[in-house]
Amino acid sequence: MSIQIPVVRDHTIPLDHYPHLNETKTLRDAAKEIHSFTTDSKDRLRYSEALVVNNQNQLVGRITMIDILQGLAPQLIESTKVAKFEGKSADFPNLALLVEDNFFKECSLRWTKPVSSFMSPVEHTISANTHLLEALLMMLNTKDFNLPVVEDDMIIGVIRLEETFKAISSHCSL
């Protein structure tokens, strides 16, 4: 009796089932793309990022929800990096009320910014033929839990920790 070796390809989310958009698109397009993948009747978001491709459909980066928020309201994200300030530290999140009006005005003006200005490079990809345990080790080592999957130098989808965990734990006779 031989055991079939699980490989990344068998558990990859195909690219057309994962948020992705062209590098020429805007922050609004990126948010809409992420919004278009929900999980249930409550419209919970399934993914927290979108892959970014060029005109040849080659992977050039990724844009996360945090990247989009950084593009829409840089002052809000920067305010979380304050190391020390006078006053009660427990009330720091309540300071958000002070910038609410400005935040919504500002972010509505920044929707047209290009995703290419806010995306991050993809540091790690994985081959579709890679053993699933190797993929898990790569995720744990790099702390990158959403790996773009490549085959013949083309992006074919994404393998996440969730799919890897499900597949590996299923092989362990739950």
Chimera marker file (.cmm) of the C-alpha trace (Angstrom):
<marker_set name="trace">
<marker id="1" x="0.000" y="0.000" z="0.000" r="1" g="1" b="0" radius="0.5"/>
<marker id="2" x="1.507" y="3.332" z="-1.020" r="1" g="1" b="0" radius="0.5"/>
<marker id="3" x="0.605" y="6.688" z="0.453" r="1" g="1" b="0" radius="0.5"/>
<marker id="4" x="0.058" y="9.498" z="-2.017" r="1" g="1" b="0" radius="0.5"/>
<marker id="5" x="2.439" y="12.345" z="-1.209" r="1" g="1" b="0" radius="0.5"/>
<marker id="6" x="0.442" y="15.549" z="-0.734" r="1" g="1" b="0" radius="0.5"/>
<marker id="7" x="1.758" y="18.412" z="-2.838" r="1" g="1" b="0" radius="0.5"/>
<marker id="8" x="0.935" y="22.097" z="-2.878" r="1" g="1" b="0" radius="0.5"/>
<marker id="9" x="-0.911" y="21.885" z="-6.224" r="1" g="1" b="0" radius="0.5"/>
<marker id="10" x="-3.580" y="19.646" z="-4.673" r="1" g="1" b="0" radius="0.5"/>
<marker id="11" x="-4.489" y="22.273" z="-2.073" r="1" g="1" b="0" radius="0.5"/>
<marker id="12" x="-3.942" y="25.512" z="-3.978" r="1" g="1" b="0" radius="0.5"/>
<marker id="13" x="-6.663" y="28.120" z="-4.233" r="1" g="1" b="0" radius="0.5"/>
<marker id="14" x="-6.791" y="28.830" z="-7.989" r="1" g="1" b="0" radius="0.5"/>
<marker id="15" x="-5.940" y="32.401" z="-8.944" r="1" g="1" b="0" radius="0.5"/>
<marker id="16" x="-9.456" y="33.066" z="-10.232" r="1" g="1" b="0" radius="0.5"/>
<marker id="17" x="-10.787" y="32.183" z="-6.748" r="1" g="1" b="0" radius="0.5"/>
<marker id="18" x="-8.403" y="34.538" z="-4.947" r="1" g="1" b="0" radius="0.5"/>
<marker id="19" x="-8.354" y="38.371" z="-4.961" r="1" g="1" b="0" radius="0.5"/>
<marker id="20" x="-5.992" y="39.750" z="-7.562" r="1" g="1" b="0" radius="0.5"/>
<marker id="21" x="-5.804" y="42.855" z="-9.727" r="1" g="1" b="0" radius="0.5"/>
<marker id="22" x="-3.587" y="44.690" z="-12.166" r="1" g="1" b="0" radius="0.5"/>
<marker id="23" x="-0.890" y="47.030" z="-10.882" r="1" g="1" b="0" radius="0.5"/>
<marker id="24" x="-2.531" y="49.945" z="-12.736" r="1" g="1" b="0" radius="0.5"/>
<marker id="25" x="-5.681" y="49.705" z="-10.608" r="1" g="1" b="0" radius="0.5"/>
<marker id="26" x="-6.580" y="51.974" z="-7.684" r="1" g="1" b="0" radius="0.5"/>
<marker id="27" x="-7.011" y="51.533" z="-3.946" r="1" g="1" b="0" radius="0.5"/>
<marker id="28" x="-10.776" y="51.524" z="-4.576" r="1" g="1" b="0" radius="0.5"/>
<marker id="29" x="-10.348" y="48.625" z="-7.030" r="1" g="1" b="0" radius="0.5"/>
<marker id="30" x="-8.237" y="46.725" z="-4.478" r="1" g="1" b="0" radius="0.5"/>
<marker id="31" x="-10.829" y="47.204" z="-1.736" r="1" g="1" b="0" radius="0.5"/>
<marker id="32" x="-13.631" y="46.122" z="-4.082" r="1" g="1" b="0" radius="0.5"/>
<marker id="33" x="-11.631" y="43.041" z="-5.097" r="1" g="1" b="0" radius="0.5"/>
<marker id="34" x="-11.119" y="42.013" z="-1.467" r="1" g="1" b="0" radius="0.5"/>
<marker id="35" x="-14.791" y="42.756" z="-0.732" r="1" g="1" b="0" radius="0.5"/>
<marker id="36" x="-15.885" y="40.499" z="-3.593" r="1" g="1" b="0" radius="0.5"/>
<marker id="37" x="-14.681" y="37.377" z="-1.733" r="1" g="1" b="0" radius="0.5"/>
<marker id="38" x="-16.959" y="36.772" z="1.231" r="1" g="1" b="0" radius="0.5"/>
<marker id="39" x="-17.678" y="33.618" z="3.198" r="1" g="1" b="0" radius="0.5"/>
<marker id="40" x="-21.264" y="33.627" z="4.374" r="1" g="1" b="0" radius="0.5"/>
<marker id="41" x="-24.563" y="35.458" z="4.607" r="1" g="1" b="0" radius="0.5"/>
<marker id="42" x="-22.942" y="38.025" z="6.916" r="1" g="1" b="0" radius="0.5"/>
<marker id="43" x="-20.498" y="39.010" z="4.149" r="1" g="1" b="0" radius="0.5"/>
<marker id="44" x="-17.413" y="38.253" z="6.217" r="1" g="1" b="0" radius="0.5"/>
<marker id="45" x="-14.250" y="38.779" z="4.235" r="1" g="1" b="0" radius="0.5"/>
<marker id="46" x="-12.524" y="35.563" z="3.190" r="1" g="1" b="0" radius="0.5"/>
<marker id="47" x="-9.111" y="37.098" z="2.416" r="1" g="1" b="0" radius="0.5"/>
<marker id="48" x="-7.129" y="40.013" z="3.828" r="1" g="1" b="0" radius="0.5"/>
<marker id="49" x="-5.014" y="40.748" z="0.774" r="1" g="1" b="0" radius="0.5"/>
<marker id="50" x="-4.975" y="40.753" z="-3.002" r="1" g="1" b="0" radius="0.5"/>
<marker id="51" x="-2.178" y="39.724" z="-5.326" r="1" g="1" b="0" radius="0.5"/>
<marker id="52" x="-1.009" y="42.350" z="-7.802" r="1" g="1" b="0" radius="0.5"/>
<marker id="53" x="-0.081" y="41.364" z="-11.360" r="1" g="1" b="0" radius="0.5"/>
<marker id="54" x="1.264" y="43.213" z="-14.384" r="1" g="1" b="0" radius="0.5"/>
<marker id="55" x="-0.177" y="43.270" z="-17.918" r="1" g="1" b="0" radius="0.5"/>
<marker id="56" x="1.498" y="39.913" z="-18.669" r="1" g="1" b="0" radius="0.5"/>
<marker id="57" x="-0.281" y="38.432" z="-15.626" r="1" g="1" b="0" radius="0.5"/>
<marker id="58" x="3.025" y="38.079" z="-13.783" r="1" g="1" b="0" radius="0.5"/>
<marker id="59" x="3.086" y="38.533" z="-10.028" r="1" g="1" b="0" radius="0.5"/>
<marker id="60" x="4.559" y="41.908" z="-9.018" r="1" g="1" b="0" radius="0.5"/>
<marker id="61" x="3.327" y="42.313" z="-5.439" r="1" g="1" b="0" radius="0.5"/>
<marker id="62" x="0.547" y="42.043" z="-2.921" r="1" g="1" b="0" radius="0.5"/>
<marker id="63" x="-1.640" y="44.622" z="-1.248" r="1" g="1" b="0" radius="0.5"/>
<marker id="64" x="-3.090" y="43.981" z="2.190" r="1" g="1" b="0" radius="0.5"/>
<marker id="65" x="-5.986" y="45.655" z="3.966" r="1" g="1" b="0" radius="0.5"/>
<marker id="66" x="-3.398" y="47.501" z="6.080" r="1" g="1" b="0" radius="0.5"/>
<marker id="67" x="-1.664" y="48.740" z="2.906" r="1" g="1" b="0" radius="0.5"/>
<marker id="68" x="-5.009" y="50.045" z="1.619" r="1" g="1" b="0" radius="0.5"/>
<marker id="69" x="-5.722" y="51.774" z="4.934" r="1" g="1" b="0" radius="0.5"/>
<marker id="70" x="-2.210" y="53.264" z="4.849" r="1" g="1" b="0" radius="0.5"/>
<marker id="71" x="-3.015" y="54.680" z="1.427" r="1" g="1" b="0" radius="0.5"/>
<marker id="72" x="-6.386" y="56.032" z="2.506" r="1" g="1" b="0" radius="0.5"/>
<marker id="73" x="-5.386" y="57.477" z="5.864" r="1" g="1" b="0" radius="0.5"/>
<marker id="74" x="-1.635" y="57.572" z="6.451" r="1" g="1" b="0" radius="0.5"/>
<marker id="75" x="-2.042" y="59.852" z="9.474" r="1" g="1" b="0" radius="0.5"/>
<marker id="76" x="-4.190" y="57.266" z="11.255" r="1" g="1" b="0" radius="0.5"/>
<marker id="77" x="-1.725" y="54.432" z="10.710" r="1" g="1" b="0" radius="0.5"/>
<marker id="78" x="1.203" y="56.668" z="11.688" r="1" g="1" b="0" radius="0.5"/>
<marker id="79" x="-0.548" y="57.665" z="14.922" r="1" g="1" b="0" radius="0.5"/>
<marker id="80" x="-0.373" y="54.052" z="16.100" r="1" g="1" b="0" radius="0.5"/>
<marker id="81" x="3.416" y="54.226" z="15.940" r="1" g="1" b="0" radius="0.5"/>
<marker id="82" x="3.652" y="56.869" z="18.659" r="1" g="1" b="0" radius="0.5"/>
<marker id="83" x="6.060" y="55.475" z="21.224" r="1" g="1" b="0" radius="0.5"/>
<marker id="84" x="5.217" y="57.768" z="24.145" r="1" g="1" b="0" radius="0.5"/>
<marker id="85" x="2.745" y="60.517" z="24.863" r="1" g="1" b="0" radius="0.5"/>
<marker id="86" x="1.341" y="62.380" z="27.851" r="1" g="1" b="0" radius="0.5"/>
<marker id="87" x="-1.877" y="61.083" z="29.360" r="1" g="1" b="0" radius="0.5"/>
<marker id="88" x="-3.501" y="57.756" z="30.014" r="1" g="1" b="0" radius="0.5"/>
<marker id="89" x="-2.210" y="55.051" z="27.713" r="1" g="1" b="0" radius="0.5"/>
<marker id="90" x="-5.434" y="53.030" z="28.098" r="1" g="1" b="0" radius="0.5"/>
<marker id="91" x="-7.399" y="55.822" z="26.388" r="1" g="1" b="0" radius="0.5"/>
<marker id="92" x="-5.131" y="56.073" z="23.354" r="1" g="1" b="0" radius="0.5"/>
<marker id="93" x="-7.612" y="54.322" z="20.996" r="1" g="1" b="0" radius="0.5"/>
<marker id="94" x="-10.253" y="56.884" z="22.015" r="1" g="1" b="0" radius="0.5"/>
<marker id="95" x="-8.150" y="59.550" z="20.309" r="1" g="1" b="0" radius="0.5"/>
<marker id="96" x="-9.533" y="58.153" z="17.039" r="1" g="1" b="0" radius="0.5"/>
<marker id="97" x="-12.715" y="60.132" z="17.723" r="1" g="1" b="0" radius="0.5"/>
<marker id="98" x="-10.720" y="63.330" z="17.398" r="1" g="1" b="0" radius="0.5"/>
<marker id="99" x="-9.699" y="62.553" z="13.829" r="1" g="1" b="0" radius="0.5"/>
<marker id="100" x="-12.957" y="60.951" z="12.646" r="1" g="1" b="0" radius="0.5"/>
<marker id="101" x="-14.242" y="63.818" z="10.478" r="1" g="1" b="0" radius="0.5"/>
<marker id="102" x="-10.866" y="64.422" z="8.881" r="1" g="1" b="0" radius="0.5"/>
<marker id="103" x="-10.326" y="60.688" z="8.360" r="1" g="1" b="0" radius="0.5"/>
<marker id="104" x="-13.496" y="60.105" z="6.332" r="1" g="1" b="0" radius="0.5"/>
<marker id="105" x="-13.022" y="63.292" z="4.306" r="1" g="1" b="0" radius="0.5"/>
<marker id="106" x="-9.380" y="62.470" z="3.570" r="1" g="1" b="0" radius="0.5"/>
<marker id="107" x="-9.870" y="58.806" z="2.713" r="1" g="1" b="0" radius="0.5"/>
<marker id="108" x="-12.679" y="59.498" z="0.247" r="1" g="1" b="0" radius="0.5"/>
<marker id="109" x="-10.259" y="61.736" z="-1.684" r="1" g="1" b="0" radius="0.5"/>
<marker id="110" x="-7.502" y="59.090" z="-1.799" r="1" g="1" b="0" radius="0.5"/>
<marker id="111" x="-9.420" y="56.170" z="-3.379" r="1" g="1" b="0" radius="0.5"/>
<marker id="112" x="-7.911" y="56.905" z="-6.782" r="1" g="1" b="0" radius="0.5"/>
<marker id="113" x="-4.305" y="56.402" z="-5.670" r="1" g="1" b="0" radius="0.5"/>
<marker id="114" x="-2.606" y="53.550" z="-7.583" r="1" g="1" b="0" radius="0.5"/>
<marker id="115" x="-2.101" y="50.219" z="-5.787" r="1" g="1" b="0" radius="0.5"/>
<marker id="116" x="1.461" y="50.159" z="-7.092" r="1" g="1" b="0" radius="0.5"/>
<marker id="117" x="2.323" y="52.948" z="-4.627" r="1" g="1" b="0" radius="0.5"/>
<marker id="118" x="1.187" y="50.914" z="-1.616" r="1" g="1" b="0" radius="0.5"/>
<marker id="119" x="1.752" y="47.265" z="-2.499" r="1" g="1" b="0" radius="0.5"/>
<marker id="120" x="4.541" y="45.183" z="-1.007" r="1" g="1" b="0" radius="0.5"/>
<marker id="121" x="6.882" y="42.939" z="-2.935" r="1" g="1" b="0" radius="0.5"/>
<marker id="122" x="6.259" y="39.197" z="-2.768" r="1" g="1" b="0" radius="0.5"/>
<marker id="123" x="9.303" y="37.766" z="-1.068" r="1" g="1" b="0" radius="0.5"/>
<marker id="124" x="8.363" y="34.098" z="-1.219" r="1" g="1" b="0" radius="0.5"/>
<marker id="125" x="6.642" y="31.907" z="-3.763" r="1" g="1" b="0" radius="0.5"/>
<marker id="126" x="6.363" y="28.137" z="-3.851" r="1" g="1" b="0" radius="0.5"/>
<marker id="127" x="6.312" y="25.597" z="-6.646" r="1" g="1" b="0" radius="0.5"/>
<marker id="128" x="3.109" y="23.658" z="-7.260" r="1" g="1" b="0" radius="0.5"/>
<marker id="129" x="5.076" y="20.383" z="-7.015" r="1" g="1" b="0" radius="0.5"/>
<marker id="130" x="6.419" y="21.097" z="-3.524" r="1" g="1" b="0" radius="0.5"/>
<marker id="131" x="5.603" y="18.590" z="-0.778" r="1" g="1" b="0" radius="0.5"/>
<marker id="132" x="3.015" y="19.991" z="1.631" r="1" g="1" b="0" radius="0.5"/>
<marker id="133" x="5.278" y="19.536" z="4.663" r="1" g="1" b="0" radius="0.5"/>
<marker id="134" x="7.968" y="21.556" z="2.926" r="1" g="1" b="0" radius="0.5"/>
<marker id="135" x="5.388" y="24.282" z="2.286" r="1" g="1" b="0" radius="0.5"/>
<marker id="136" x="4.444" y="24.255" z="5.975" r="1" g="1" b="0" radius="0.5"/>
<marker id="137" x="8.083" y="24.541" z="7.024" r="1" g="1" b="0" radius="0.5"/>
<marker id="138" x="8.581" y="27.430" z="4.610" r="1" g="1" b="0" radius="0.5"/>
<marker id="139" x="5.528" y="29.220" z="6.047" r="1" g="1" b="0" radius="0.5"/>
<marker id="140" x="6.706" y="28.719" z="9.611" r="1" g="1" b="0" radius="0.5"/>
<marker id="141" x="10.263" y="29.799" z="8.802" r="1" g="1" b="0" radius="0.5"/>
<marker id="142" x="9.332" y="32.920" z="6.824" r="1" g="1" b="0" radius="0.5"/>
<marker id="143" x="6.180" y="33.861" z="8.788" r="1" g="1" b="0" radius="0.5"/>
<marker id="144" x="4.484" y="34.211" z="5.395" r="1" g="1" b="0" radius="0.5"/>
<marker id="145" x="1.263" y="32.217" z="5.651" r="1" g="1" b="0" radius="0.5"/>
<marker id="146" x="-0.112" y="33.034" z="2.175" r="1" g="1" b="0" radius="0.5"/>
<marker id="147" x="2.290" y="31.787" z="-0.473" r="1" g="1" b="0" radius="0.5"/>
<marker id="148" x="1.723" y="32.436" z="-4.162" r="1" g="1" b="0" radius="0.5"/>
<marker id="149" x="1.996" y="29.154" z="-6.077" r="1" g="1" b="0" radius="0.5"/>
<marker id="150" x="3.947" y="29.105" z="-9.333" r="1" g="1" b="0" radius="0.5"/>
<marker id="151" x="4.144" y="26.608" z="-12.144" r="1" g="1" b="0" radius="0.5"/>
<marker id="152" x="6.275" y="27.163" z="-15.244" r="1" g="1" b="0" radius="0.5"/>
<marker id="153" x="7.086" y="30.687" z="-13.961" r="1" g="1" b="0" radius="0.5"/>
<marker id="154" x="3.385" y="31.624" z="-13.938" r="1" g="1" b="0" radius="0.5"/>
<marker id="155" x="1.252" y="32.325" z="-10.882" r="1" g="1" b="0" radius="0.5"/>
<marker id="156" x="-1.508" y="29.712" z="-10.626" r="1" g="1" b="0" radius="0.5"/>
<marker id="157" x="-2.913" y="30.475" z="-7.180" r="1" g="1" b="0" radius="0.5"/>
<marker id="158" x="-2.202" y="30.664" z="-3.468" r="1" g="1" b="0" radius="0.5"/>
<marker id="159" x="-1.635" y="28.139" z="-0.700" r="1" g="1" b="0" radius="0.5"/>
<marker id="160" x="-2.477" y="29.380" z="2.780" r="1" g="1" b="0" radius="0.5"/>
<marker id="161" x="-1.745" y="28.010" z="6.209" r="1" g="1" b="0" radius="0.5"/>
<marker id="162" x="-5.443" y="27.156" z="6.516" r="1" g="1" b="0" radius="0.5"/>
<marker id="163" x="-5.408" y="24.729" z="3.570" r="1" g="1" b="0" radius="0.5"/>
<marker id="164" x="-2.043" y="23.329" z="4.605" r="1" g="1" b="0" radius="0.5"/>
<marker id="165" x="-3.227" y="22.728" z="8.166" r="1" g="1" b="0" radius="0.5"/>
<marker id="166" x="-6.431" y="21.049" z="6.999" r="1" g="1" b="0" radius="0.5"/>
<marker id="167" x="-4.598" y="18.738" z="4.602" r="1" g="1" b="0" radius="0.5"/>
<marker id="168" x="-1.821" y="17.795" z="7.018" r="1" g="1" b="0" radius="0.5"/>
<marker id="169" x="-4.114" y="17.237" z="9.992" r="1" g="1" b="0" radius="0.5"/>
<marker id="170" x="-6.405" y="15.084" z="7.807" r="1" g="1" b="0" radius="0.5"/>
<marker id="171" x="-3.424" y="12.862" z="6.945" r="1" g="1" b="0" radius="0.5"/>
<marker id="172" x="-2.743" y="12.439" z="10.666" r="1" g="1" b="0" radius="0.5"/>
<marker id="173" x="-5.941" y="10.399" z="11.247" r="1" g="1" b="0" radius="0.5"/>
<marker id="174" x="-7.991" y="12.865" z="13.247" r="1" g="1" b="0" radius="0.5"/>
<link id1="1" id2="2" r="1" g="1" b="0" radius="0.2"/>
<link id1="2" id2="3" r="1" g="1" b="0" radius="0.2"/>
<link id1="3" id2="4" r="1" g="1" b="0" radius="0.2"/>
<link id1="4" id2="5" r="1" g="1" b="0" radius="0.2"/>
<link id1="5" id2="6" r="1" g="1" b="0" radius="0.2"/>
<link id1="6" id2="7" r="1" g="1" b="0" radius="0.2"/>
<link id1="7" id2="8" r="1" g="1" b="0" radius="0.2"/>
<link id1="8" id2="9" r="1" g="1" b="0" radius="0.2"/>
<link id1="9" id2="10" r="1" g="1" b="0" radius="0.2"/>
<link id1="10" id2="11" r="1" g="1" b="0" radius="0.2"/>
<link id1="11" id2="12" r="1" g="1" b="0" radius="0.2"/>
<link id1="12" id2="13" r="1" g="1" b="0" radius="0.2"/>
<link id1="13" id2="14" r="1" g="1" b="0" radius="0.2"/>
<link id1="14" id2="15" r="1" g="1" b="0" radius="0.2"/>
<link id1="15" id2="16" r="1" g="1" b="0" radius="0.2"/>
<link id1="16" id2="17" r="1" g="1" b="0" radius="0.2"/>
<link id1="17" id2="18" r="1" g="1" b="0" radius="0.2"/>
<link id1="18" id2="19" r="1" g="1" b="0" radius="0.2"/>
<link id1="19" id2="20" r="1" g="1" b="0" radius="0.2"/>
<link id1="20" id2="21" r="1" g="1" b="0" radius="0.2"/>
<link id1="21" id2="22" r="1" g="1" b="0" radius="0.2"/>
<link id1="22" id2="23" r="1" g="1" b="0" radius="0.2"/>
<link id1="23" id2="24" r="1" g="1" b="0" radius="0.2"/>
<link id1="24" id2="25" r="1" g="1" b="0" radius="0.2"/>
<link id1="25" id2="26" r="1" g="1" b="0" radius="0.2"/>
<link id1="26" id2="27" r="1" g="1" b="0" radius="0.2"/>
<link id1="27" id2="28" r="1" g="1" b="0" radius="0.2"/>
<link id1="28" id2="29" r="1" g="1" b="0" radius="0.2"/>
<link id1="29" id2="30" r="1" g="1" b="0" radius="0.2"/>
<link id1="30" id2="31" r="1" g="1" b="0" radius="0.2"/>
<link id1="31" id2="32" r="1" g="1" b="0" radius="0.2"/>
<link id1="32" id2="33" r="1" g="1" b="0" radius="0.2"/>
<link id1="33" id2="34" r="1" g="1" b="0" radius="0.2"/>
<link id1="34" id2="35" r="1" g="1" b="0" radius="0.2"/>
<link id1="35" id2="36" r="1" g="1" b="0" radius="0.2"/>
<link id1="36" id2="37" r="1" g="1" b="0" radius="0.2"/>
<link id1="37" id2="38" r="1" g="1" b="0" radius="0.2"/>
<link id1="38" id2="39" r="1" g="1" b="0" radius="0.2"/>
<link id1="39" id2="40" r="1" g="1" b="0" radius="0.2"/>
<link id1="40" id2="41" r="1" g="1" b="0" radius="0.2"/>
<link id1="41" id2="42" r="1" g="1" b="0" radius="0.2"/>
<link id1="42" id2="43" r="1" g="1" b="0" radius="0.2"/>
<link id1="43" id2="44" r="1" g="1" b="0" radius="0.2"/>
<link id1="44" id2="45" r="1" g="1" b="0" radius="0.2"/>
<link id1="45" id2="46" r="1" g="1" b="0" radius="0.2"/>
<link id1="46" id2="47" r="1" g="1" b="0" radius="0.2"/>
<link id1="47" id2="48" r="1" g="1" b="0" radius="0.2"/>
<link id1="48" id2="49" r="1" g="1" b="0" radius="0.2"/>
<link id1="49" id2="50" r="1" g="1" b="0" radius="0.2"/>
<link id1="50" id2="51" r="1" g="1" b="0" radius="0.2"/>
<link id1="51" id2="52" r="1" g="1" b="0" radius="0.2"/>
<link id1="52" id2="53" r="1" g="1" b="0" radius="0.2"/>
<link id1="53" id2="54" r="1" g="1" b="0" radius="0.2"/>
<link id1="54" id2="55" r="1" g="1" b="0" radius="0.2"/>
<link id1="55" id2="56" r="1" g="1" b="0" radius="0.2"/>
<link id1="56" id2="57" r="1" g="1" b="0" radius="0.2"/>
<link id1="57" id2="58" r="1" g="1" b="0" radius="0.2"/>
<link id1="58" id2="59" r="1" g="1" b="0" radius="0.2"/>
<link id1="59" id2="60" r="1" g="1" b="0" radius="0.2"/>
<link id1="60" id2="61" r="1" g="1" b="0" radius="0.2"/>
<link id1="61" id2="62" r="1" g="1" b="0" radius="0.2"/>
<link id1="62" id2="63" r="1" g="1" b="0" radius="0.2"/>
<link id1="63" id2="64" r="1" g="1" b="0" radius="0.2"/>
<link id1="64" id2="65" r="1" g="1" b="0" radius="0.2"/>
<link id1="65" id2="66" r="1" g="1" b="0" radius="0.2"/>
<link id1="66" id2="67" r="1" g="1" b="0" radius="0.2"/>
<link id1="67" id2="68" r="1" g="1" b="0" radius="0.2"/>
<link id1="68" id2="69" r="1" g="1" b="0" radius="0.2"/>
<link id1="69" id2="70" r="1" g="1" b="0" radius="0.2"/>
<link id1="70" id2="71" r="1" g="1" b="0" radius="0.2"/>
<link id1="71" id2="72" r="1" g="1" b="0" radius="0.2"/>
<link id1="72" id2="73" r="1" g="1" b="0" radius="0.2"/>
<link id1="73" id2="74" r="1" g="1" b="0" radius="0.2"/>
<link id1="74" id2="75" r="1" g="1" b="0" radius="0.2"/>
<link id1="75" id2="76" r="1" g="1" b="0" radius="0.2"/>
<link id1="76" id2="77" r="1" g="1" b="0" radius="0.2"/>
<link id1="77" id2="78" r="1" g="1" b="0" radius="0.2"/>
<link id1="78" id2="79" r="1" g="1" b="0" radius="0.2"/>
<link id1="79" id2="80" r="1" g="1" b="0" radius="0.2"/>
<link id1="80" id2="81" r="1" g="1" b="0" radius="0.2"/>
<link id1="81" id2="82" r="1" g="1" b="0" radius="0.2"/>
<link id1="82" id2="83" r="1" g="1" b="0" radius="0.2"/>
<link id1="83" id2="84" r="1" g="1" b="0" radius="0.2"/>
<link id1="84" id2="85" r="1" g="1" b="0" radius="0.2"/>
<link id1="85" id2="86" r="1" g="1" b="0" radius="0.2"/>
<link id1="86" id2="87" r="1" g="1" b="0" radius="0.2"/>
<link id1="87" id2="88" r="1" g="1" b="0" radius="0.2"/>
<link id1="88" id2="89" r="1" g="1" b="0" radius="0.2"/>
<link id1="89" id2="90" r="1" g="1" b="0" radius="0.2"/>
<link id1="90" id2="91" r="1" g="1" b="0" radius="0.2"/>
<link id1="91" id2="92" r="1" g="1" b="0" radius="0.2"/>
<link id1="92" id2="93" r="1" g="1" b="0" radius="0.2"/>
<link id1="93" id2="94" r="1" g="1" b="0" radius="0.2"/>
<link id1="94" id2="95" r="1" g="1" b="0" radius="0.2"/>
<link id1="95" id2="96" r="1" g="1" b="0" radius="0.2"/>
<link id1="96" id2="97" r="1" g="1" b="0" radius="0.2"/>
<link id1="97" id2="98" r="1" g="1" b="0" radius="0.2"/>
<link id1="98" id2="99" r="1" g="1" b="0" radius="0.2"/>
<link id1="99" id2="100" r="1" g="1" b="0" radius="0.2"/>
<link id1="100" id2="101" r="1" g="1" b="0" radius="0.2"/>
<link id1="101" id2="102" r="1" g="1" b="0" radius="0.2"/>
<link id1="102" id2="103" r="1" g="1" b="0" radius="0.2"/>
<link id1="103" id2="104" r="1" g="1" b="0" radius="0.2"/>
<link id1="104" id2="105" r="1" g="1" b="0" radius="0.2"/>
<link id1="105" id2="106" r="1" g="1" b="0" radius="0.2"/>
<link id1="106" id2="107" r="1" g="1" b="0" radius="0.2"/>
<link id1="107" id2="108" r="1" g="1" b="0" radius="0.2"/>
<link id1="108" id2="109" r="1" g="1" b="0" radius="0.2"/>
<link id1="109" id2="110" r="1" g="1" b="0" radius="0.2"/>
<link id1="110" id2="111" r="1" g="1" b="0" radius="0.2"/>
<link id1="111" id2="112" r="1" g="1" b="0" radius="0.2"/>
<link id1="112" id2="113" r="1" g="1" b="0" radius="0.2"/>
<link id1="113" id2="114" r="1" g="1" b="0" radius="0.2"/>
<link id1="114" id2="115" r="1" g="1" b="0" radius="0.2"/>
<link id1="115" id2="116" r="1" g="1" b="0" radius="0.2"/>
<link id1="116" id2="117" r="1" g="1" b="0" radius="0.2"/>
<link id1="117" id2="118" r="1" g="1" b="0" radius="0.2"/>
<link id1="118" id2="119" r="1" g="1" b="0" radius="0.2"/>
<link id1="119" id2="120" r="1" g="1" b="0" radius="0.2"/>
<link id1="120" id2="121" r="1" g="1" b="0" radius="0.2"/>
<link id1="121" id2="122" r="1" g="1" b="0" radius="0.2"/>
<link id1="122" id2="123" r="1" g="1" b="0" radius="0.2"/>
<link id1="123" id2="124" r="1" g="1" b="0" radius="0.2"/>
<link id1="124" id2="125" r="1" g="1" b="0" radius="0.2"/>
<link id1="125" id2="126" r="1" g="1" b="0" radius="0.2"/>
<link id1="126" id2="127" r="1" g="1" b="0" radius="0.2"/>
<link id1="127" id2="128" r="1" g="1" b="0" radius="0.2"/>
<link id1="128" id2="129" r="1" g="1" b="0" radius="0.2"/>
<link id1="129" id2="130" r="1" g="1" b="0" radius="0.2"/>
<link id1="130" id2="131" r="1" g="1" b="0" radius="0.2"/>
<link id1="131" id2="132" r="1" g="1" b="0" radius="0.2"/>
<link id1="132" id2="133" r="1" g="1" b="0" radius="0.2"/>
<link id1="133" id2="134" r="1" g="1" b="0" radius="0.2"/>
<link id1="134" id2="135" r="1" g="1" b="0" radius="0.2"/>
<link id1="135" id2="136" r="1" g="1" b="0" radius="0.2"/>
<link id1="136" id2="137" r="1" g="1" b="0" radius="0.2"/>
<link id1="137" id2="138" r="1" g="1" b="0" radius="0.2"/>
<link id1="138" id2="139" r="1" g="1" b="0" radius="0.2"/>
<link id1="139" id2="140" r="1" g="1" b="0" radius="0.2"/>
<link id1="140" id2="141" r="1" g="1" b="0" radius="0.2"/>
<link id1="141" id2="142" r="1" g="1" b="0" radius="0.2"/>
<link id1="142" id2="143" r="1" g="1" b="0" radius="0.2"/>
<link id1="143" id2="144" r="1" g="1" b="0" radius="0.2"/>
<link id1="144" id2="145" r="1" g="1" b="0" radius="0.2"/>
<link id1="145" id2="146" r="1" g="1" b="0" radius="0.2"/>
<link id1="146" id2="147" r="1" g="1" b="0" radius="0.2"/>
<link id1="147" id2="148" r="1" g="1" b="0" radius="0.2"/>
<link id1="148" id2="149" r="1" g="1" b="0" radius="0.2"/>
<link id1="149" id2="150" r="1" g="1" b="0" radius="0.2"/>
<link id1="150" id2="151" r="1" g="1" b="0" radius="0.2"/>
<link id1="151" id2="152" r="1" g="1" b="0" radius="0.2"/>
<link id1="152" id2="153" r="1" g="1" b="0" radius="0.2"/>
<link id1="153" id2="154" r="1" g="1" b="0" radius="0.2"/>
<link id1="154" id2="155" r="1" g="1" b="0" radius="0.2"/>
<link id1="155" id2="156" r="1" g="1" b="0" radius="0.2"/>
<link id1="156" id2="157" r="1" g="1" b="0" radius="0.2"/>
<link id1="157" id2="158" r="1" g="1" b="0" radius="0.2"/>
<link id1="158" id2="159" r="1" g="1" b="0" radius="0.2"/>
<link id1="159" id2="160" r="1" g="1" b="0" radius="0.2"/>
<link id1="160" id2="161" r="1" g="1" b="0" radius="0.2"/>
<link id1="161" id2="162" r="1" g="1" b="0" radius="0.2"/>
<link id1="162" id2="163" r="1" g="1" b="0" radius="0.2"/>
<link id1="163" id2="164" r="1" g="1" b="0" radius="0.2"/>
<link id1="164" id2="165" r="1" g="1" b="0" radius="0.2"/>
<link id1="165" id2="166" r="1" g="1" b="0" radius="0.2"/>
<link id1="166" id2="167" r="1" g="1" b="0" radius="0.2"/>
<link id1="167" id2="168" r="1" g="1" b="0" radius="0.2"/>
<link id1="168" id2="169" r="1" g="1" b="0" radius="0.2"/>
<link id1="169" id2="170" r="1" g="1" b="0" radius="0.2"/>
<link id1="170" id2="171" r="1" g="1" b="0" radius="0.2"/>
<link id1="171" id2="172" r="1" g="1" b="0" radius="0.2"/>
<link id1="172" id2="173" r="1" g="1" b="0" radius="0.2"/>
<link id1="173" id2="174" r="1" g="1" b="0" radius="0.2"/>
</marker_set>
